[in-house]
Structures are given as C-alpha cells and as structure tokens.
Amino acid sequence: MSEAGGADGGRSAFARASWANVLGNVVKIVAEGAAGYVFGSVALLADAAHSVADLVASVVVLVWGRSAFDEPDDTHPHGHTRIEPLTALFVGAVIALLGLNLLYRSVEGLVAGPDIEFSVLLLVALAFSIADMYLVYRYTIGINESLQSTALAALAKDCLNDIYTSVAAIVGVLGVLVDLPMLDPIAGGLVSLLVVYQGVEIGRENVDYLIGAAPGPQKRAEITDCLGGHPAVEGVHDLTVFYDGTVLEVEVHVEVDGDMPFREAHDIESALVDRLRGVEDVGDAHVHLDPSGIGEWKQSTEDSSCRNH
C-alpha cells in the first residue's frame, strides 16, 4: 500500500473513503429497505440486507484498516501492513456469504412464488441507490489511486456489486409491471452468483498477501534485471521474493569483485537496495554481497545469472 502524503495523509484519506462507504450504505439501506418492506419486493429486501452486511464490513475497514498506517514498534517491527489484507479478506468473506444468502432468498422466491406489488416508488428507490453507490464507488477509487489499498479496493468492488444487485432488482420490478413476477427472484439469483464470485476472488487475492506467497516469474525477472543493470554486479543467486502484507520483500545474494575495498562494497550494497526499493510493489530489500567466482552456491534454475560483458 502506498502512503501518499505520508502516514498521516494516507490515514486521513483512508478514513474519508471508509466513511463515504459507511454513509453510502446507510442511505441505501434506508431507501431500499423501506420501499421493499412497503411493497413486498424480495429483490429490494435482499439487496437492503446485503447492504447491512456491507455496512458492517465498511465499519470494520474504517476502524481496523487504519492500523495499517501505524509505524513499526517493538511488538510489530515490520509494521502493521498485514492488517490491511486481513480487513480485505473479511470484506471478501462478507460479500461471499451475502451472495449465498441472496441466492437462497431467490430460490425461496422461485419455490414459494413472489408476492410483490408494483409501484413507481420501487424504481425511484432503486435508481437512487444506484446513483448513491456509483458516487461512493467513484470517490473510493479516486482516493485509492494514490493509496493502492486492498481494503479500499474490496469496498469499491462491493459498491459495484451493489449496483449490479440494484439493476437486477429493477429487472424484477419491471417483470411485475409486465406480468412476469418470477423475474424478481430469477434476477436476484443470477446476480447472487456474481456476488459470490467477487467475494471469493477478493478472499483469494488477500490470502496470498497474508501467507507470504511469492509473485509470478515476471516480477522475479524484473528484480533480477534491476540488479544486473548495475555495472558492479557479476551474478545473482538465492533470490527470494515474497509478500509481506501487500508489499514485496526481497532477499538476494549478489556476486561482485571480491577484491574491491570494503567501503566501495558497502556503497554498492546500498545502491542495490535503493534500486530494488524503486521496483513497483517492493517494500524492503536485503542484499548480501558475495565475492564472484568461488563457486560456493548452486544457482536455482529459476534465478537468472547477470553477467556483464
């Protein structure tokens, strides 16, 4: 996660986006819940219930997610960045569970038969909810362009899910108007599958961050090329790249001329660390310098040799 404007600026921007999601969900719950209750729309009531869980998720992100901006301390020497994918994982789980709940309600509506009364107020409530969520979505992704927060990205995806479910509810309401009331639970069921899929995808991505998974071979190659671009580097081996929270940590052995002065070697090591920290997504790097040509290590087939000619 990038911290645009420093930790305080990032925390403030994160809080504003989180508050926007909290308030946006409250407005949506009131609008759709009231209309759905009065006119008996399963789709609107299910969508309002979905937003209740969204509200809980956004409150958790608001309260918990800001901890990612806390400075390292004695109990968390590497900082608090893993709190962010943990909050995003929570949001993903909530989205998936609510999708399953919506699917259950839709099947129930198909079996029992819908009992919905058409009113133009249903369409007004849904149009208002769509506009509400779209504004929250745009605001959230606008702030997250600089922060690159996985928790805010999860909330933004949830805003899109809310728009999709509201569109499905509109289809259901219009079905009542044209004497096809079964469209209400059918539309809800189709959208519920999309909601479940989004929740699972959010969870899968953030589990990788939490367990310290490795990135793909492209990122390893980029890091190797970055190191090999330094004129003093004669080889690279024992490269390890893994996620520490939402950022990458790099550990690597680099071969250089073993006869160079110690101070020069120290300067090269510092320069290589700076180079690595400049690679996108890399948060920290640990470089160990080895004298070249002694053949002490077996190079992994995944690691590229960097030879300057």
C-alpha positions as CSV (number, residue, x, y, z in Angstrom):
1,M,0.0,0.0,0.0
2,S,1.3,3.4,-1.0
3,E,1.2,6.1,1.6
4,A,0.6,9.3,-0.4
5,G,1.3,12.4,1.6
6,G,2.9,10.4,4.4
7,A,1.3,8.2,7.0
8,D,-0.9,10.9,8.4
9,G,-2.1,12.0,5.0
10,G,-2.7,8.4,3.9
11,R,-4.6,7.6,7.1
12,S,-6.8,10.7,6.6
13,A,-7.6,9.8,3.0
14,F,-8.3,6.2,4.0
15,A,-10.7,7.3,6.7
16,R,-12.6,9.6,4.3
17,A,-13.1,6.8,1.8
18,S,-14.2,4.5,4.6
19,W,-16.7,7.0,5.9
20,A,-18.1,7.5,2.4
21,N,-18.8,3.8,2.2
22,V,-20.3,3.7,5.7
23,L,-22.7,6.6,5.0
24,G,-23.4,5.4,1.4
25,N,-24.6,2.0,2.8
26,V,-26.7,3.6,5.4
27,V,-28.5,5.7,2.8
28,K,-29.0,2.6,0.6
29,I,-30.4,0.5,3.4
30,V,-33.0,3.1,4.3
31,A,-34.1,3.7,0.7
32,E,-34.3,0.1,-0.4
33,G,-35.4,-1.4,2.9
34,A,-38.4,1.0,3.3
35,A,-39.5,0.5,-0.3
36,G,-39.1,-3.2,-0.3
37,Y,-41.0,-3.6,3.0
38,V,-43.9,-1.5,1.9
39,F,-44.4,-3.1,-1.5
40,G,-43.2,-6.7,-0.7
41,S,-40.2,-6.8,-3.1
42,V,-37.9,-9.8,-2.3
43,A,-35.2,-8.3,-4.5
44,L,-35.2,-5.0,-2.7
45,L,-35.3,-6.5,0.8
46,A,-32.5,-8.9,-0.1
47,D,-30.4,-6.0,-1.5
48,A,-31.0,-4.0,1.6
49,A,-30.0,-6.9,3.7
50,H,-26.9,-7.2,1.6
51,S,-26.1,-3.6,2.4
52,V,-26.4,-4.2,6.1
53,A,-23.5,-6.7,5.8
54,D,-21.7,-4.2,3.6
55,L,-22.2,-1.6,6.3
56,V,-20.6,-3.9,8.9
57,A,-17.7,-4.6,6.5
58,S,-17.1,-0.8,5.9
59,V,-17.2,-0.1,9.6
60,V,-14.6,-2.8,10.2
61,V,-12.4,-1.3,7.4
62,L,-12.8,2.1,8.9
63,V,-11.9,1.1,12.5
64,W,-9.4,-1.7,11.8
65,G,-7.9,-0.8,8.4
66,R,-6.3,2.5,9.6
67,S,-3.9,0.5,11.7
68,A,-2.0,-0.3,8.5
69,F,-0.7,3.2,8.7
70,D,0.8,2.8,12.2
71,E,4.6,3.0,12.4
72,P,6.7,-0.1,13.3
73,D,7.0,-0.7,17.0
74,D,8.6,-3.2,19.4
75,T,5.7,-5.7,19.0
76,H,5.4,-5.2,15.2
77,P,9.0,-4.5,14.0
78,H,7.9,-4.9,10.3
79,G,5.0,-2.5,10.7
80,H,1.2,-3.2,10.5
81,T,0.7,-3.7,6.8
82,R,-0.8,-7.2,7.1
83,I,-3.8,-5.7,8.9
84,E,-4.9,-4.4,5.5
85,P,-5.3,-7.6,3.6
86,L,-6.9,-9.1,6.8
87,T,-9.6,-6.5,6.6
88,A,-10.0,-7.0,2.9
89,L,-10.3,-10.8,3.5
90,F,-13.1,-10.0,6.0
91,V,-14.9,-7.9,3.3
92,G,-14.5,-10.7,0.8
93,A,-15.9,-13.2,3.2
94,V,-18.9,-11.0,3.9
95,I,-19.6,-10.5,0.2
96,A,-19.5,-14.2,-0.5
97,L,-21.8,-15.0,2.5
98,L,-24.3,-12.4,1.4
99,G,-24.2,-13.7,-2.1
100,L,-25.1,-17.1,-0.8
101,N,-27.9,-15.6,1.3
102,L,-29.2,-13.7,-1.7
103,L,-29.1,-17.0,-3.8
104,Y,-31.1,-18.7,-1.0
105,R,-33.7,-16.0,-1.0
106,S,-34.0,-16.1,-4.7
107,V,-34.5,-19.9,-4.8
108,E,-37.1,-19.5,-2.0
109,G,-38.9,-16.9,-4.1
110,L,-39.0,-19.2,-7.0
111,V,-40.4,-22.1,-5.0
112,A,-43.0,-20.1,-3.0
113,G,-43.8,-17.6,-5.7
114,P,-43.1,-13.9,-5.4
115,D,-45.6,-11.6,-3.6
116,I,-44.7,-8.2,-4.9
117,E,-46.9,-5.1,-5.7
118,F,-45.6,-2.8,-8.4
119,S,-45.0,0.8,-7.6
120,V,-43.0,3.5,-9.4
121,L,-41.5,4.3,-5.9
122,L,-39.7,0.9,-6.1
123,L,-37.9,2.1,-9.3
124,V,-37.2,5.5,-7.7
125,A,-35.7,3.9,-4.7
126,L,-33.5,1.6,-6.9
127,A,-32.4,4.5,-9.1
128,F,-31.5,6.5,-6.0
129,S,-29.5,3.5,-4.6
130,I,-27.6,3.1,-7.9
131,A,-26.6,6.7,-8.0
132,D,-25.6,6.6,-4.3
133,M,-23.4,3.6,-4.8
134,Y,-21.9,4.9,-8.0
135,L,-20.8,8.1,-6.3
136,V,-19.3,6.2,-3.4
137,Y,-17.5,3.9,-5.9
138,R,-16.0,6.8,-7.8
139,Y,-14.9,8.6,-4.6
140,T,-13.3,5.4,-3.3
141,I,-11.3,4.5,-6.4
142,G,-10.3,8.2,-6.7
143,I,-8.7,8.2,-3.3
144,N,-7.3,4.7,-3.8
145,E,-5.4,5.7,-6.9
146,S,-2.7,7.0,-4.6
147,L,-3.1,4.7,-1.6
148,Q,-3.4,1.4,-3.5
149,S,-5.2,-0.1,-0.5
150,T,-6.5,-3.7,-0.9
151,A,-9.2,-2.9,1.7
152,L,-10.5,0.1,-0.2
153,A,-10.3,-1.9,-3.4
154,A,-12.5,-4.5,-1.9
155,L,-15.0,-1.9,-0.8
156,A,-15.0,-0.4,-4.3
157,K,-15.8,-3.8,-5.8
158,D,-18.6,-4.2,-3.3
159,C,-20.0,-0.9,-4.5
160,L,-20.1,-2.3,-8.0
161,N,-21.8,-5.4,-6.7
162,D,-24.4,-3.2,-5.1
163,I,-25.0,-1.6,-8.4
164,Y,-25.4,-4.9,-10.1
165,T,-27.9,-6.2,-7.5
166,S,-29.9,-3.0,-7.8
167,V,-30.1,-3.4,-11.6
168,A,-31.2,-7.0,-11.1
169,A,-33.9,-5.7,-8.7
170,I,-35.1,-3.2,-11.4
171,V,-35.5,-6.1,-13.8
172,G,-37.6,-7.9,-11.2
173,V,-39.8,-4.9,-10.6
174,L,-40.3,-4.4,-14.3
175,G,-41.2,-8.0,-14.5
176,V,-44.1,-7.4,-12.2
177,L,-45.2,-4.5,-14.4
178,V,-45.4,-6.8,-17.5
179,D,-47.0,-9.6,-15.5
180,L,-43.8,-11.7,-15.2
181,P,-43.3,-11.6,-11.4
182,M,-40.9,-14.6,-11.5
183,L,-38.3,-12.2,-13.0
184,D,-37.8,-10.8,-9.5
185,P,-36.2,-13.9,-7.9
186,I,-34.6,-15.0,-11.2
187,A,-32.7,-11.7,-11.5
188,G,-31.7,-11.9,-7.8
189,G,-30.4,-15.4,-8.3
190,L,-28.3,-14.6,-11.3
191,V,-26.7,-11.6,-9.6
192,S,-26.1,-13.6,-6.4
193,L,-23.7,-15.8,-8.4
194,L,-21.7,-12.8,-9.5
195,V,-21.6,-11.5,-5.9
196,V,-20.3,-14.9,-4.6
197,Y,-17.6,-14.9,-7.3
198,Q,-16.4,-11.4,-6.4
199,G,-16.2,-12.3,-2.7
200,V,-14.2,-15.5,-3.4
201,E,-11.8,-13.6,-5.7
202,I,-11.2,-10.9,-3.1
203,G,-10.5,-13.5,-0.5
204,R,-8.1,-15.5,-2.7
205,E,-6.0,-12.4,-3.5
206,N,-5.7,-11.4,0.1
207,V,-5.0,-14.8,1.4
208,D,-1.9,-14.7,-0.8
209,Y,-0.8,-11.5,0.9
210,L,-1.3,-12.9,4.3
211,I,0.6,-16.2,3.9
212,G,3.6,-14.6,2.2
213,A,3.1,-16.1,-1.2
214,A,5.6,-15.5,-4.0
215,P,4.8,-13.3,-7.0
216,G,5.0,-14.7,-10.6
217,P,8.1,-15.3,-12.7
218,Q,7.7,-11.9,-14.4
219,K,8.4,-10.0,-11.1
220,R,11.4,-12.2,-10.3
221,A,12.8,-11.5,-13.8
222,E,12.2,-7.8,-13.3
223,I,14.1,-7.8,-10.0
224,T,16.9,-9.8,-11.4
225,D,17.3,-7.5,-14.4
226,C,17.2,-4.5,-12.0
227,L,20.2,-5.9,-10.1
228,G,22.0,-7.0,-13.2
229,G,21.8,-3.5,-14.6
230,H,24.4,-2.3,-12.0
231,P,27.9,-2.3,-13.5
232,A,29.5,-3.9,-10.5
233,V,27.1,-6.9,-10.4
234,E,28.6,-10.1,-11.9
235,G,25.9,-12.6,-10.8
236,V,22.7,-13.1,-8.8
237,H,21.7,-16.2,-6.9
238,D,19.5,-17.3,-3.9
239,L,16.8,-14.8,-4.9
240,T,13.7,-14.9,-2.6
241,V,10.7,-12.7,-3.3
242,F,7.6,-12.9,-1.1
243,Y,4.6,-10.8,0.0
244,D,4.9,-9.1,3.4
245,G,1.3,-7.8,3.7
246,T,0.6,-6.0,0.4
247,V,4.2,-5.2,-0.5
248,L,7.1,-7.4,-1.6
249,E,10.1,-8.2,0.4
250,V,13.3,-9.2,-1.5
251,E,16.2,-11.3,-0.2
252,V,19.1,-11.9,-2.5
253,H,22.8,-12.7,-2.8
254,V,24.7,-10.7,-5.4
255,E,28.2,-11.5,-6.7
256,V,30.8,-8.7,-7.1
257,D,34.5,-8.4,-7.4
258,G,35.9,-9.9,-4.2
259,D,39.0,-7.6,-4.2
260,M,37.2,-4.3,-4.0
261,P,37.6,-2.1,-0.9
262,F,35.0,-2.7,1.9
263,R,33.7,0.9,1.7
264,E,33.1,0.6,-2.0
265,A,31.3,-2.7,-1.4
266,H,29.1,-1.1,1.2
267,D,28.2,1.7,-1.2
268,I,27.3,-0.8,-3.9
269,E,25.1,-2.7,-1.5
270,S,23.3,0.5,-0.5
271,A,22.8,1.4,-4.2
272,L,21.3,-2.1,-4.9
273,V,18.9,-1.8,-2.0
274,D,17.8,1.6,-3.3
275,R,17.4,0.1,-6.8
276,L,15.2,-2.7,-5.5
277,R,13.0,-0.4,-3.4
278,G,12.4,1.5,-6.6
279,V,10.8,-1.5,-8.3
280,E,7.0,-1.4,-8.2
281,D,5.4,-3.2,-5.2
282,V,8.8,-3.8,-3.5
283,G,8.7,-2.5,0.1
284,D,12.0,-3.7,1.6
285,A,15.2,-5.5,0.3
286,H,18.1,-7.3,1.9
287,V,21.2,-7.7,-0.3
288,H,24.1,-9.9,0.7
289,L,27.3,-9.3,-1.3
290,D,29.4,-12.4,-2.2
291,P,32.8,-12.5,-4.0
292,S,32.3,-13.7,-7.5
293,G,33.9,-16.8,-9.0
294,I,34.3,-19.0,-5.9
295,G,31.5,-21.4,-7.0
296,E,30.2,-21.9,-3.5
297,W,26.5,-21.8,-4.4
298,K,24.3,-23.7,-6.7
299,Q,22.2,-21.4,-8.8
300,S,18.5,-22.2,-8.9
301,T,17.1,-22.8,-12.4
302,E,14.6,-20.0,-11.6
303,D,17.3,-17.4,-11.0
304,S,19.0,-15.7,-13.8
305,S,22.7,-15.1,-14.0
306,C,23.7,-11.5,-14.6
307,R,27.0,-11.3,-16.4
308,N,28.3,-8.0,-17.7
309,H,30.4,-8.1,-20.8
